[in-house]
Amino acid sequence: MNPLRIKHLRKENISVPKKYVIYWMQQAQRVKYNHALEHAISIANRLNLPLLVFFGLTSNYPEANHRHYRFMLEGLKEVKDALNSLGISFVLKYGSPKETILPLLNDANTLVMDKGYLKEPRAWRKSIIAYAIKNELSINIDIVDTDLIVPVEVASNKVEYRAYTLRPKIKKIYRQFIDFSVLTPIKNKKAINIDSSDSLEKLDQTIINLNLAQTLSPSKFYRGGYSQASKLLDDFIEHKLNHYLESSDPSLDYTSKLSMYLHFGQISSLEILNRITIAKDKGEVNKEQYEAFVEQLLIRRELAFNYVYYHQGYDQFETMTEPWAYKTMEEHQNDSRPYIYSREDIEKFKTHDSYFNAAMKEMVITGYMPNYMRMYWAKKIIEWTSTYKKAYETIC
């Protein structure tokens, strides 16, 4: 593993015996290609300690709903089973991760965290560090960037507003971060007996326990978990990647459909890159199609992470973009709008536009909307809404 993925946030000279190393899994909800898990295993093996993987399950994550939670929990069920088969204990606790992990820290030699990029997860991690310092805990704390191919702070130290400014920086160094092969076996497989809140064997009960608003039912078309993501990737490489330049046409179904799995960290972008590269090197994938997909996976995706990581106002209408964009919006605020639709009209696909309605219906029923249609969908909401701010809030 490239050491630049790891930041040592707290380094203590620990003289008292500890019971385990703990990996707080939150961003990277997977076992394969998980650099944070690998780092935690390496520390545990060096100290001959068992490893505990912790997950905090909060029921009020911003903008998350029943469908999101079901998809995530399906993935976590696979994670738990995979870890247990490796001799690694897994514990899930209901509540804010920054609070539910606290009782577990006293017995830990080291806390390993995977890196968060959005405001809420970053605040959780800062809170844990502050708690450790305030309470003078004898514990080391490391954070590992594993959800990006090139760690966000290595790729750039500032907001990159265009792909053309980030692209040369990433292209120059990304091969240094093709740095994962197989997970190191854990040496000390002693089970850590800590009561877990999880009912991952009974996902319906877990959903009930979370007391979520029943806004959207779980998708009947897409299930969460690494195994599902891996099957989609195999199908994409075999049947779709050589047609990727045609993927803007939603009727052809040439997209990978991996974005939802990447979002929950259920598959690594590095693994995707490695697997499509192997196929390209075998002559199974056309180079032009391959490069078009890599542009999205490696450059465009990591540009988005760069933006939310360095631009503090990314989630507020008033600060989400550049002054010139607000000037343009102001100039067009009073443009004629022949159609104005309510949020309910949009959600229930009751507009005059059959293409928009079809895309919206697909999203509501399946949980997925083709890439090109997402852009069309958002532009139409702007066109049919009385103000840009209201359109922004509807889209988000």
ZIDA-V162201 format. One record per helix or strand of 2 or more residues. SS is the DSSP state (hx for helix, st for strand). FROM is the first residue (numbers start at 1). TO is the last residue. If there is no record, write none. Layout:
<<SS | FROM | TO> <SS | FROM | TO>>
This chain:
<<hx | 3 | 5> <st | 6 | 10> <st | 20 | 24> <hx | 35 | 47> <st | 50 | 57> <hx | 66 | 85> <st | 89 | 94> <hx | 97 | 100> <hx | 102 | 104> <st | 108 | 114> <hx | 119 | 134> <st | 140 | 144> <hx | 152 | 155> <hx | 163 | 177> <hx | 203 | 210> <hx | 226 | 246> <hx | 259 | 263> <hx | 269 | 281> <hx | 287 | 310> <hx | 317 | 319> <hx | 323 | 332> <hx | 343 | 347> <hx | 354 | 366> <hx | 371 | 383> <hx | 388 | 395>>
